[in-house]
């Protein structure tokens, strides 16, 4: 018997992919845990292209 754990998804913030960059700190904070890890796509509910853009922006923001 398998038990399925329900994950709580946060509401998706609808912003065009072109507007996601390393300067939009308030947007990127929704996709980072309190420990600084990037939240997985399964939890955030983003599609693949949106999640890749968010990931790239977070990594660039960390470097700067």
Secondary structure in CASP SS format (residue, H / E / C, confidence):
PFRMAT SS
TARGET T0000
AUTHOR 0000-0000-0000
METHOD secondary structure of the structure
MODEL  1
X C 1.00
X C 1.00
X C 1.00
X C 1.00
X C 1.00
X C 1.00
X C 1.00
X C 1.00
X C 1.00
X C 1.00
X C 1.00
X C 1.00
X C 1.00
X C 1.00
X C 1.00
X C 1.00
X H 1.00
X H 1.00
X H 1.00
X C 1.00
X C 1.00
X C 1.00
X C 1.00
X C 1.00
X H 1.00
X H 1.00
X H 1.00
X H 1.00
X H 1.00
X C 1.00
X C 1.00
X E 1.00
X C 1.00
X C 1.00
X C 1.00
X C 1.00
X C 1.00
X E 1.00
X C 1.00
X C 1.00
X H 1.00
X H 1.00
X H 1.00
X H 1.00
X C 1.00
X C 1.00
X C 1.00
X H 1.00
X H 1.00
X H 1.00
X H 1.00
X H 1.00
X H 1.00
X H 1.00
X H 1.00
X H 1.00
X H 1.00
X H 1.00
X H 1.00
X H 1.00
X H 1.00
X H 1.00
X H 1.00
X C 1.00
END
